[in-house]
Amino acid sequence: MTEINAHWFGQTIDRFIDAALAEDIGEGDLTSLATIAKGQTGTALCYIKEDCTAAGIELSAKICARVDPSLKVEFSIKDGENVKSVACVGEISGSIHSILQLERLMLNCMQRMSGIATKTRHLSDMVSPYGVKILDTRKTTPNFRICEKWAVRIGGGVNHRFGLYDQMLIKDNHIQAAGGIMNAIESCLRYREVNNSQVPLVVEVKNAEEFIIAKDFQEVNRILIDNFKPQQIQQLLSHNDTGKKIEASGGINASNIIEYAQTGIDFISMGDLTHHVESVDISLKIK
């Protein structure tokens, strides 16, 4: 699975925060400039209003520091903690202008990230007795992927890949364009050798013939079985004499995830984790 480089992660988060603040603040917070004295200070309380797995706490502290390093930020919970509604989980003290500038960005991030973390935690708990891990996908919100994948990790899931650059994933379109699965795999192996690359290689298969070809390549790290029913997956796994790690995806949700977990697979990848999520109700109120 993809490991996060701390330096890259920090830089990416800073760029995200700067771009999001620029989008929201523009030339200035006109309403606050008109109604609140420039030097006025105060305290805002953060409330989580429904049961959830909290996420975005560390990010919120980073947002506050990016807007105004003089703000005092205190949260009583950490990312990944289960919270019961209604709970005051933190407070921010300092310039009211600064607090109101960061309010929307902080809440938007916390609300969506907590929704993703809550969903991921629920599904991960369902399949953990079977030794199955939940993976995310690239079906994320443009320019918010870093935070959505962060939320998946907070919820107990595993990041699949961050983009097209950190893993080779041979899918049906690659196989079609390359003239077959054998050609696609061998081309990827040549590319890795020429470019002295050790990026993981995952292969998606659509039938038993492709599965048998893929599982015999030692260099293939994982086989992805997409849009198969549990019974069909079990039939494919009977051919897995090389012990390849197996991932399933496609049409898997809370109502059928146990059936898939019971097949003997290692991973379940779900775009639903990040593209079909209800945000958690969270607010920030000036005392």
C-alpha distance (Angstrom), angle and dihedral (degrees) to the residues before:
residue distance angle dihedral
M1 . . .
T2 3.78 . .
E3 3.80 115.0 .
I4 3.79 118.1 -152.1
N5 3.80 117.4 -120.9
A6 3.81 104.1 -140.4
H7 3.82 95.2 -145.0
W8 3.81 93.5 48.0
F9 3.79 90.6 44.4
G10 3.81 93.3 52.0
Q11 3.80 93.2 48.0
T12 3.80 92.3 46.9
I13 3.81 92.4 50.4
D14 3.82 91.6 48.7
R15 3.81 91.0 51.3
F16 3.79 90.7 48.4
I17 3.81 92.5 50.7
D18 3.81 92.8 47.5
A19 3.81 92.9 49.3
A20 3.81 93.1 46.0
L21 3.80 92.9 48.9
A22 3.80 91.5 48.2
E23 3.81 89.8 51.0
D24 3.81 92.2 52.0
I25 3.80 104.5 35.2
G26 3.79 100.5 36.1
E27 3.82 108.9 161.9
G28 3.80 91.8 -7.2
D29 3.81 147.0 -55.8
L30 3.78 96.5 -77.7
T31 3.80 97.7 -173.1
S32 3.79 94.0 51.1
L33 3.81 91.4 44.7
A34 3.80 89.3 53.4
T35 3.81 99.4 43.8
I36 3.81 108.3 29.8
A37 3.79 128.3 59.0
K38 3.79 112.5 -114.3
G39 3.80 96.5 -118.4
Q40 3.80 97.9 39.6
T41 3.79 114.4 130.0
G42 3.78 133.9 -165.8
T43 3.78 146.4 138.7
A44 3.81 130.9 -91.1
L45 3.79 123.8 -159.8
C46 3.82 122.7 -145.5
Y47 3.81 116.8 -142.0
I48 3.81 128.2 -168.5
K49 3.80 105.2 -155.1
E50 3.80 103.5 -168.7
D51 3.77 139.4 37.8
C52 3.80 110.8 -82.3
T53 3.76 149.6 131.4
A54 3.79 101.5 -94.2
A55 3.80 119.1 -126.9
G56 3.78 134.1 166.1
I57 3.82 95.0 49.8
E58 3.79 95.4 120.2
L59 3.80 90.2 40.5
S60 3.82 90.3 52.4
A61 3.80 90.4 55.4
K62 3.81 89.3 50.6
I63 3.81 91.1 50.3
C64 3.79 91.3 50.8
A65 3.79 92.2 49.5
R66 3.80 91.2 47.4
V67 3.81 92.6 52.5
D68 3.81 98.1 40.6
P69 3.83 123.1 -5.5
S70 3.81 90.1 -162.8
L71 3.81 92.6 66.9
K72 3.79 116.1 109.5
V73 3.80 109.2 -134.4
E74 3.79 123.6 -172.4
F75 3.81 126.4 172.3
S76 3.80 122.6 -176.3
I77 3.82 92.8 -154.9
K78 3.78 137.4 50.3
D79 3.77 132.7 -138.1
G80 3.78 111.1 -76.8
E81 3.80 97.5 28.9
N82 3.79 118.5 129.9
V83 3.80 110.8 -120.9
K84 3.79 129.4 -161.3
S85 3.80 118.5 -145.7
V86 2.97 133.3 -81.8
A87 3.79 100.6 31.8
C88 3.78 135.1 149.4
V89 3.79 100.8 -139.7
G90 3.77 103.3 172.8
E91 3.76 151.5 -8.0
I92 3.79 136.6 -137.7
S93 3.80 120.5 -156.0
G94 3.79 130.5 -170.8
S95 3.79 137.2 53.5
I96 3.80 110.4 19.6
H97 3.80 89.3 -151.6
S98 3.81 89.4 58.4
I99 3.80 93.1 45.3
L100 3.78 92.6 52.4
Q101 3.79 92.1 46.9
L102 3.79 92.3 56.5
E103 3.82 97.8 35.4
R104 3.80 99.5 91.6
L105 3.79 96.7 42.2
M106 3.79 92.3 47.6
L107 3.80 93.7 48.5
N108 3.81 94.8 43.7
C109 3.80 89.7 53.9
M110 3.80 96.0 43.9
Q111 3.80 93.5 46.0
R112 3.79 96.3 50.8
M113 3.79 96.1 37.1
S114 3.81 91.2 49.6
G115 3.81 89.6 50.4
I116 3.81 90.9 52.7
A117 3.81 93.6 43.9
T118 3.81 91.4 48.9
K119 3.79 92.9 51.0
T120 3.80 92.5 44.7
R121 3.80 92.5 49.2
H122 3.81 91.4 50.6
L123 3.81 93.8 50.6
S124 3.81 93.9 41.0
D125 3.80 90.5 53.0
M126 3.81 90.0 50.9
V127 3.81 94.6 55.7
S128 3.80 101.6 32.0
P129 3.85 93.7 92.3
Y130 3.81 86.9 64.0
G131 3.80 95.5 49.5
V132 3.80 92.4 -112.7
K133 3.82 123.4 144.2
I134 3.81 125.2 -149.0
L135 3.81 116.4 -128.3
D136 3.79 129.8 -164.9
T137 3.83 125.3 -142.0
R138 3.81 139.8 -147.5
K139 3.82 90.0 -89.0
T140 3.79 91.0 111.3
T141 3.80 138.4 129.4
P142 3.83 109.8 -83.5
N143 3.81 111.6 -102.5
F144 3.83 90.9 5.8
R145 3.82 97.3 73.5
I146 3.80 94.2 105.4
C147 3.82 91.3 58.8
E148 3.79 95.7 41.9
K149 3.79 92.0 51.5
W150 3.79 89.5 45.4
A151 3.81 87.7 55.6
V152 3.81 90.9 51.2
R153 3.80 89.8 55.9
I154 3.80 91.0 47.1
G155 3.81 88.7 53.7
G156 3.79 92.6 53.2
G157 3.79 98.8 -96.6
V158 3.79 129.3 124.5
N159 3.79 127.5 -119.1
H160 3.80 112.8 -117.8
R161 3.80 99.7 -162.7
F162 3.78 132.1 -37.1
G163 3.78 95.8 -137.0
L164 3.77 147.2 -32.8
Y165 3.81 90.7 -65.7
D166 3.82 104.7 62.9
Q167 3.80 103.1 50.6
M168 3.78 139.8 24.7
L169 3.80 111.0 -127.0
I170 3.79 113.0 178.4
K171 3.80 107.4 -153.7
D172 3.79 133.8 178.8
N173 3.81 94.2 -85.3
H174 3.81 91.8 52.6
I175 3.80 90.2 49.5
Q176 3.79 92.1 49.1
A177 3.81 93.8 47.5
A178 3.83 93.0 44.1
G179 3.80 93.4 52.0
G180 3.78 98.3 -110.5
I181 3.78 143.2 -14.5
M182 3.81 94.8 -84.0
N183 3.81 91.6 54.8
A184 3.80 91.6 46.7
I185 3.81 94.5 51.1
E186 3.80 94.7 44.4
S187 3.82 90.7 48.1
C188 3.80 91.2 52.7
L189 3.80 91.2 49.4
R190 3.81 91.0 50.9
Y191 3.80 90.4 48.1
R192 3.80 91.2 51.8
E193 3.80 91.4 48.5
V194 3.82 95.2 47.7
N195 3.79 92.0 46.6
N196 3.82 95.1 40.6
S197 3.80 89.4 -123.1
Q198 3.77 129.1 157.8
V199 3.82 98.7 -174.2
P200 3.82 113.4 145.4
L201 3.79 118.4 -94.1
V202 3.81 119.2 -142.4
V203 3.80 123.1 179.3
E204 3.79 126.9 -157.5
V205 3.81 115.2 -148.3
K206 3.80 131.2 -165.1
N207 3.81 101.5 -168.2
A208 3.82 144.9 12.7
E209 3.82 93.1 -90.4
E210 3.80 92.2 57.9
F211 3.82 90.8 43.2
I212 3.82 92.0 54.9
I213 3.81 91.5 49.6
A214 3.81 94.0 47.8
K215 3.81 97.0 45.7
D216 3.81 92.0 55.9
F217 3.82 92.8 61.4
Q218 3.80 107.3 91.7
E219 3.82 90.1 -159.0
V220 3.83 93.4 61.1
N221 3.80 106.5 100.1
R222 3.79 98.5 -167.7
I223 3.79 141.2 0.4
L224 3.79 120.1 -136.2
I225 3.80 116.9 -149.1
D226 3.80 107.3 -163.2
N227 3.81 127.6 -165.3
F228 3.80 96.6 -3.9
K229 3.79 125.0 139.2
P230 3.83 117.5 -121.2
Q231 3.81 92.9 -104.9
Q232 3.81 91.1 52.2
I233 3.81 90.6 49.5
Q234 3.79 91.1 53.3
Q235 3.79 89.5 52.7
L236 3.81 90.9 52.3
L237 3.79 92.4 47.2
S238 3.81 89.4 58.8
H239 3.84 85.7 71.4
N240 3.83 93.7 51.5
D241 3.79 96.8 104.6
T242 3.82 91.3 143.9
G243 3.80 93.1 60.8
K244 3.79 97.1 -122.1
K245 3.79 118.0 178.6
I246 3.80 108.7 -107.2
E247 3.79 129.5 -147.6
A248 3.80 125.7 -170.8
S249 3.79 128.3 -161.3
G250 3.78 142.1 159.8
G251 3.78 127.2 80.6
I252 3.80 94.0 7.2
N253 3.81 117.5 143.0
A254 3.79 141.5 147.5
S255 3.81 92.2 -74.7
N256 3.81 96.0 58.5
I257 3.80 105.6 18.5
I258 3.81 93.7 102.7
E259 3.81 91.0 57.4
Y260 3.80 89.4 54.8
A261 3.79 93.5 44.6
Q262 3.80 90.1 53.9
T263 3.83 93.0 58.6
G264 3.81 93.5 78.6
I265 3.80 98.6 -105.3
D266 3.82 121.5 145.3
F267 3.81 102.8 -143.3
I268 3.78 140.7 24.5
S269 3.82 116.4 -159.2
M270 3.79 117.9 -158.1
G271 3.79 127.7 -174.6
D272 3.79 84.7 -171.7
L273 3.82 88.9 75.6
T274 3.79 91.3 74.2
H275 3.79 109.4 16.0
H276 3.81 99.4 49.2
V277 3.80 107.3 41.6
E278 3.79 135.5 135.3
S279 3.79 112.6 -137.0
V280 3.79 119.1 -127.5
D281 3.82 118.2 -114.0
I282 3.82 106.8 -109.7
S283 3.81 128.8 159.2
L284 3.79 141.3 -175.1
K285 3.82 119.0 -145.6
I286 3.81 130.3 -173.0
K287 3.80 110.2 -128.6
